Structure formats: structure tokens, C-alpha cells
Amino acid sequence: MLASGGMVTDVANYDDRAIEKYLAPLRSARAEVLALGSSRMQPMPASAFAGKRFVNGAMQDARLDDVLGVYGLYDAAGRRPNRVVLSVDPWMESAGAGTGWGALADERAMVVRRAGIAGSPRRERLALLATKWRTLATPEYFRLAVFSLRHHGPHGIAWHVTDRAQNAEKTKLPDGTIVWKETSPEQAAAAAHAFATNALAHDERFRGLARRSPVRDGAVERFVRYLSSEGITVTVLLVPFAPEVYDAAVRLPGTTIADVERDLRAAAARAGVPVVGSYDPRLAGVTMDDFFDEDHLRPEALARLAAHR
């Protein structure tokens, strides 16, 4: 449905890595701007790039492996974008990264090799498979499976083709953009407060920032250097967190998101790549009114960040 130009609503429990792999060959015109990153980049609107051909390749819970795989879909003569806007989350290089990149394993392996990033694709695929099987065996997975079966039946959550961009859940647009359900500033502030006071201290993404695996340590710098060597203009974008979340995160013990930002800025400077935005909302020039929740910015706020290049 996306390939035919439609919008899909109530999207959940789908493999957006496989969707990207399916859609990429169908895009006959080369993307002038390719956005890469996690769900924190998905609301980025095409209007932020003044009518240029825009593809949003950001995906839910994307880590470095996913980003490398998506870029690999376009890493060929005549298909490389003119510009890449790379949204780097603090945990992008962390060990124990996401397990969703299986659909893009070949493309990821190709970019790892071309960018000079250390790694063993065969061993990493086996580790990915083992992680998936371990997940299937957990009580939590069983509980969620039973919940889904009871509430949605054997076919899961039904998605629908829509001509409306707002809905009960989210709408996925043909360019890869996700349109979030509308939330009031009060709802967004409540979500940020609940996350900062209850969930943040137990969130492994924030607590494992110092852990690196060989394939990921310094890999962002190698990746942006590779993009630049291919004549691509690269912008690193740091999407801020809600003020209360940022303040709580920098008080956590060990390596914090402020430490990661400092190191990212140093790496980008070595690679000659500009950085826009900041994990600190005050430095980024955003307020709580610019957020959907604890860490997802509204499209107009993302567009303002992208314009500061």
C-alpha cells in the first residue's frame, strides 16, 4: 500500500527494516536527502528540505546496525543521496544493540566492509539468531503473545489504508515518515515526568552507554568519513530530550548522555562533519511544548533543527 502511494494507519508489530528494503528499489528518482536514525527521527517532515526529493529511512528503535543496513540500500552509483542527515542517539554505538536488522544483513555487511568498520558478518548473524531464540523463550515474550492473541486475535493488530494523517495510533506515509497521534502539551509533560521519575533509572539504553562492542566502537565516525569520501554532504543531528528527562539523565552514575554528546562532537570535528541540535533541550532551543512525549519532537521542531546547518 505504501508503494502505491497510500498511507497506512494503526501500524504496529511490523518489520520496518523489511519495508525499507522493499520500497528502496521502487524509488526511481535518486533521493536528494536521506534521513537515517530511530523513531526520534521519523517525524522529520519533507518540508524541512525545501522541496528536495526526501526519503526518511529512520526506523523504530534503530541502532547503528540498522542505519548501516538502510544506507546500504542506496550505496551504489546513481543511487547515493546528495545529503545524509544522520540522527545519532546516545546509545547508537552501545553493545547489546537492537536485533531487528536481519532483513538488512547483506546491506549492513557491505557497508561495514566499505567503511572499514571491524566486524565478522557471519558471527554477528549467528549471534543475532541466538538472541532472537532467547527472546522467544522468555516469560515476557510469552505474556505479550498471550495478550496480543486475547485482544487482537491470531491476525494481530489490523492496519488500514487511510487518507487522514492523524489517528488513534500512528500513520506511516510513503516517504517513511511517521505521523504521530496528536497529544496535548499537558499529556506530553505528564509522559516526560513519568519517564523521568519511574522508567529512566531502569532503562538499559541510558545505563549501558559505556559498553561498546568491537564493531560499534568508533563506528559512527568511520561511517560519516565513508559517506564524505563518496561525495555526500553529511549532517549529524542530535535530537534533544524533554527538559525533565535530560536533567534526570545527566545525574545518572557513570557515562551520561552529556559525555556521549561531547565525544560525538569531537568525532564529528575530526571527520569535518557539522553537528546540529543537542541532547540538551536548552542548547537545542526547544521547550516541552515541542515534544510528543519524553523524547520525540514534533515535526516543526525537528525541521527547525535541520535548518540550522
PAZATOR-17734 format. One record per atom (N, C-alpha, C): residue in one letter; x, y, z. Coordinates in steps of 0.1 Angstrom, whole numbers, plus 5000, padded with zeros to 4 digits. Each point is the difference from the previous one (the first is absolute). Layout:
residues N
AXYZ;...
//
This chain:
residues 309
M500849885000;M499250125000;M500950135000;L501150005007;L500950115000;L500650024987;A500349894993;A500650014987;A499150064990;S498749985002;S499050054990;S499750155003;G500650055011;G499850155003;G499050025011;G499549905007;G499050015010;G500750025014;M499250045010;M500450015013;M499449885008;V500749955010;V499549895008;V500050045015;T498849975006;T499850045014;T499949885009;D500150035013;D500049895010;D501149904998;V501250054997;V501149914997;V500749965013;A500249875001;A500649955012;A500549864997;N501149965007;N500549864998;N500349974986;Y500750094993;Y500449974986;Y501550024999;D500649944990;D501450014997;D500350114991;D500350125006;D500250124991;D501449994993;R500949915004;R501249974993;R499749934987;A499149915000;A499649934988;A499250094991;I499250095006;I499350104992;I500950094992;E501150055007;E501050084993;E500649934989;K500449875002;K500649924990;K499149984988;Y498749995002;Y499149994989;Y499850134993;L499950115007;L499750124993;L501250064993;A501249985005;A501250074994;A500149984985;P499949884995;P500249984985;P498850064992;L498950035006;L498950064993;L500150154999;R500950065007;R500250154999;R500950024988;S499450044989;S500750024987;S501050125001;A499550115006;A500850125001;A501049995012;R501250044998;R501050005011;R499650105011;A500049955012;A499750095011;A501150115001;E499550125001;E501050115002;E500450015015;V499049975009;V500350005014;V499549865006;L500949935007;L499649885007;L500250025015;A498949985007;A500050015015;A500249865006;L500949995009;L500349875007;L499950025015;G499549905007;G499950005014;G498949925006;S499650035012;S499049925007;S498650074999;S499149955008;S498750065000;S500050155003;R501150045007;R500150145003;R500350094988;M500349944989;M500250074987;M498849984991;Q499149915003;Q498949974991;Q499050114997;P499750095010;P499150114997;P500650114991;M501349994996;M500650104992;M499250024987;P499550124997;P499250024988;P500950034988;A499549964988;A500750044988;A500050154998;S499150075005;S500050154999;S501250065006;A500849935008;A501250065006;A501150024990;F499849944988;F501150004990;F499650074987;A499250095001;A499750104989;A499749934987;G499149905000;G499649944988;G500949904994;K501149975006;K500949904995;K499449865002;R500449914991;R499549865001;R500549945013;F499149965009;F500449965013;F499549865003;V500949925006;V499649875005;V500349995015;N499149965008;N500249995014;N500249855003;G501349965002;G500349865002;G500249975015;A499450095009;A500149975014;A499049895004;M500449925010;M499249895004;M499849995015;Q499049935005;Q499849995014;Q501249935007;D500550055011;D501149955008;D501249964991;A500350094990;A501149974992;A501350025007;R501049914998;R501350025005;R501050014989;L501250005002;L501050014990;L499949904989;D499749875004;D499949894990;D498950034990;D498950055005;D498850034991;D500450124991;V500650105005;V500450124992;V500949964989;L501049925003;L500949954989;L499349924990;G499149915004;G499249924991;G499150094991;V499350105005;V499250084992;V500850084990;Y501150055004;Y500950084991;Y500549904989;G500249885003;G500549904990;G499049994988;L498750025003;L499049994989;L500350114989;Y500750115004;Y500250114990;Y501550014997;D500849915004;D501550024999;D500449944986;A499650074990;A500449954986;A500050134991;A500849994990;A500150114990;A498650034995;G499750135000;G498750044995;G498950005010;R500249945012;R499049995010;R500450075013;R501350045001;R500450065012;R499450145002;P499550045011;P499450135002;P501050115000;N499650124998;N500950125000;N500350035015;R499149975009;R500250045014;R499449895009;V500649975011;V499549915010;V499950085013;V498950005006;V499850065013;V499949885010;L501049985008;L500149895009;L499750045014;S498949955005;S499650025014;S500749895009;V500850055009;V500849915008;V499550005014;D499449895005;D499549995014;D501249975009;P499950035012;P501249985009;P500449855000;W499149914998;W500349865001;W500249934987;M500250084989;M500249944987;M501149904999;E501150035006;E501249925000;E500149905011;S499050005009;S500149915012;S499949854997;A500749925008;A499949864998;A498649955004;G499649894995;G498749955003;G499050074992;A500350044988;A499250084991;A498849924996;G499150074992;G498749934996;G500249884992;T499049924998;T500049874994;T499150004987;G499750124995;G499150004989;G500650004986;W501350014999;W500750024987;W500149884991;G499449895004;G500249884992;G499650014985;A498950084998;A499650024986;A501050084992;L500950075006;L501050084994;L501449955002;A500149885003;A501449945004;A501050014988;D499649984988;D500950014989;D500550144998;E499050095000;E500350144998;E500950065011;R499749955012;R500850055012;R501549954998;A500149874997;A501449944998;A500850084989;M499350034990;M500750084989;M500550135005;V499250085007;V500450135005;V501149995010;V499849905009;V501149975010;V501349984993;R500049924990;R501349984992;R500550124994;R499150084993;R500450114992;R500550125009;A499450015012;A500350115009;A501249965009;G500549884999;G501249965008;G499649985015;I498849965002;I499649975014;I500349865003;A500649975012;A500349875004;A498849915002;G500149884996;G498849915003;G500149874992;S499249905004;S500049874993;S498549984997;P499550034988;P498649994997;P499449865003;R500749894997;R499549875003;R499849985015;R501050035008;R499949985014;R498950095006;E499950124995;E498950095005;E498649964996;R499949944988;R498749944997;R499649895009;L500949915003;L499849895009;L499650055014;A500750115005;A499750065012;A498650065000;L499650064989;L498750064998;L498949895001;L500249894993;L499149895001;L499849945014;A501249995007;A499949945013;A499250105010;T500250134998;T499350095008;T498549994998;K499649994987;K498649994997;K499449875007;W500749894999;W499549885006;W499950015015;R501050075006;R499950025015;R498850095003;T499750104992;T498850085002;T498749925000;L499949914990;L498849924999;L499849925012;A501049965007;A499949915012;A499850085013;T499950134999;T499850075013;T498550015004;P499850005013;P498650015005;P499350134995;E500850114999;E499450134995;E499549984986;Y500749944991;Y499549984987;Y498749925000;F500049895008;F498849925001;F498850085005;R500350085010;R498950095005;R499450094990;L500950074992;L499650094990;L499349934989;A500449884996;A499449924990;A498549965004;V499949965012;V498649975005;V499150125001;F500650125004;F499250125000;F499650044986;S500949994990;S499650034986;S499049914995;L500149875003;L499049904995;L498650035006;R500050035013;R498750035006;R499350134995;H500850104997;H499550134997;H499850024985;H500849934992;H500050034986;H499849884991;G500049885006;G499749884992;G501349954993;P499949894993;P501249944994;P500650094989;H499350104994;H500650084990;H500650135005;G500050025013;G500750125005;G499250134998;I500750115002;I499450134999;I499750034985;A498850044997;A499650034986;A500550144996;W500650014989;W500450124994;W499050044989;H500050134997;H499050054991;H500650104991;V499550004987;V500450114991;V499250125004;T500650125000;T499350125004;T500450124992;D499150105000;D500350124993;D500250115011;R500049965013;R500250105011;R501349975007;A500750115003;A501349985006;A500049995015;Q498950025006;Q499949985015;Q499049895003;N500249935010;N499249885003;N500349965014;A499349885004;A500249955014;A501449975003;E500749954990;E501449965003;E501050084992;K500549954989;K500950084992;K499749974985;T500450094991;T499949994986;T501449994994;K500249904991;K501249994993;K499850054986;L500850104996;L499950064987;L500949934990;P499850024987;P500849934990;P501550035000;D500350125005;D501550045000;D500749955013;G499349925008;G500649945012;G499750085013;T499450124998;T499750095012;T498949935008;I500150025013;I498949955009;I499350135005;V498750004999;V499250115006;V499449955013;W500450065011;W499649965013;W498650045003;K499449935009;K498750045005;K500250145008;E499050084999;E500150135006;E499949995015;T500950075007;T499950015014;T500150145005;S499350035011;S500050145005;S501450025007;P500350135002;P501250035008;P500049945014;E498850005006;E499849945013;E500349855000;Q499549934990;Q500349864999;Q501449974997;A500750084992;A501449984998;A500850025012;A499750115008;A500750025012;A499849895010;A498849955001;A499749895009;A500849874996;A500149974987;A500849894996;A501550025003;A500550124998;A501450035003;A500349985015;H499150055008;H500149995015;H500049865004;A499149924995;A499949865004;A501349924996;F500550034988;F501249944996;F501250045008;A500150135003;A501250055008;A500049945014;T498849995006;T500049965014;T499849855002;N499649924990;N499749865002;N500849914991;A500150034987;A500649914991;A501550024997;L500450125000;L501350044996;L501149925007;A499949995013;A501149935008;A500149864997;H499049944994;H500049854996;H500249984985;D500150104993;D500149994985;D501549974996;E500149884995;E501449954996;E500750094990;R499250074992;R500650084989;R500950115007;F499550065011;F500750115007;F501149945009;R499949885004;R500949945010;R501249934994;G499949974987;G501149924993;G500850094990;L500050135002;L500750084991;L501549984998;A500649955011;A501549984999;A500349874994;R499149914998;R500349874994;R500050004985;R501149954994;R500250014986;R500449864995;S499549964989;S500549874994;S501050054989;P500949914996;P501050044990;P499450054987;V498949954996;V499450054987;V499450145001;R499750045013;R499450135001;R500850115006;D501149975007;D500850115006;D500750084989;G499650134999;G500650094990;G499449984986;A498949924999;A499549974987;A499250114994;V499450095008;V499350114995;V501050094992;E501250035006;E501050084994;E500449944987;R500349875000;R500449934987;R498950014990;F498849995004;F498850004991;F499950144993;V500150115008;V499850134994;V501350044992;R501149955003;R501250024992;R499849934986;Y499449885000;Y499849924988;Y499050084991;L498950055006;L499050084993;L500750124993;S500850075008;S500750124995;S500949964988;S500649895001;S501049954990;S499249974987;E498849985000;E499149974989;E499450134994;G500450115006;G499550134995;G498650045005;I499649935011;I498750035006;I500250115012;T499150095000;T500050105010;T499349945013;V500750005011;V499549935012;V499750115011;T498849985006;T499750085012;T499749905011;V500650025011;V499749925012;V499050085008;L498849945003;L499050075007;L499849935014;L500050085011;L499849955013;L498650055004;V499149905001;V498650035004;V500050025016;P499550115005;P500050025014;P498949925007;F500249995013;F499149935009;F499150115007;A498949965006;A499250105007;A500850055012;P499850125004;P500850065010;P500149925013;E498949955005;E500149925013;E500749874998;V499949944988;V500749884997;V501550024999;Y500450114993;Y501450034999;Y500750025013;D499350085009;D500650035013;D500149885008;A499149904999;A500149885008;A501149914994;A500150004987;A501049914993;A501450045003;V500350135001;V501450045003;V500449985014;R499049975009;R500349975014;R500249855002;L499849924990;L500349855002;L501549985002;P500349895007;P501449975002;P500649954987;G501450014999;G500749954988;G499950094989;T500249954988;T500050084987;T498650054998;T499850124997;T498750064998;T499850054986;I498850044996;I499850054987;I500850134997;A500350075010;A500950124998;A501449964996;D500549895006;D501349954997;D500049954985;V498949934997;V500049954986;V499950114990;E499350115003;E499950114991;E501450074998;R500750015011;R501350064999;R500949924991;D500049875001;D500849914992;D499550004985;L498750004998;L499550014986;L500450134993;R500050115007;R500450124994;R501550004997;A500849945008;A501449994997;A500249914988;A499349894999;A500249914989;A499550074987;A498950075001;A499550074988;A501050114995;A500650075010;A501050104997;A501249944993;R500449885004;R501249934994;R499649964985;A498849974998;A499549964987;A499650114991;G500050125006;G499650124992;G498550014997;V499249945009;V498550004998;V499350095010;P499150084996;P499350095009;P499049925009;V499850055012;V499049955009;V499050115003;V498749964999;V498950095003;V499249945011;G499350085008;G499349955011;G500849975012;S499449945010;S500749965013;S499049925008;Y500649905007;Y499149935009;Y499450095011;D500750115003;D499550105010;D499050094993;P498749995004;P499050084994;P500250155000;R500750055010;R500250145001;R501050044990;L501149924998;L500950044989;L499449984986;A499149914999;A499349984987;A498950104997;G499650085011;G499050104998;G498649954999;V499749895007;V498749955000;V499450005015;T498749995001;T499449995013;T499149885000;M499349985012;M499149885001;M498950014990;D499650124996;D498950014990;D500449944986;D501349984998;D500549944987;D500049855000;F499549935011;F500249865001;F498649934999;F500049884994;F498949915001;F500049935014;D501249975005;D500149925012;D501450035006;E500649905006;E501350025007;E501250034990;D499949954988;D501250014991;D499750014985;H498750024996;H499750014986;H499550144997;L500750074992;L499750144996;L498850004990;R499350115000;R499050034990;R500750034987;P499349984988;P500750024987;P500550144999;E499350105004;E500550144998;E501250035008;A500249945011;A501250025008;A501249934994;L499749884995;L501149924992;L500550084988;A499050064993;A500350084988;A500950125004;R499750065011;R500850125004;R501549955003;L500149895006;L501449955003;L500749974987;A499449944990;A500649964988;A500450134992;A499350115002;A500350124993;A501250075005;H500549965012;H501250075005;H501249924996;R500450024987;R501249934995;R501050104994;
//
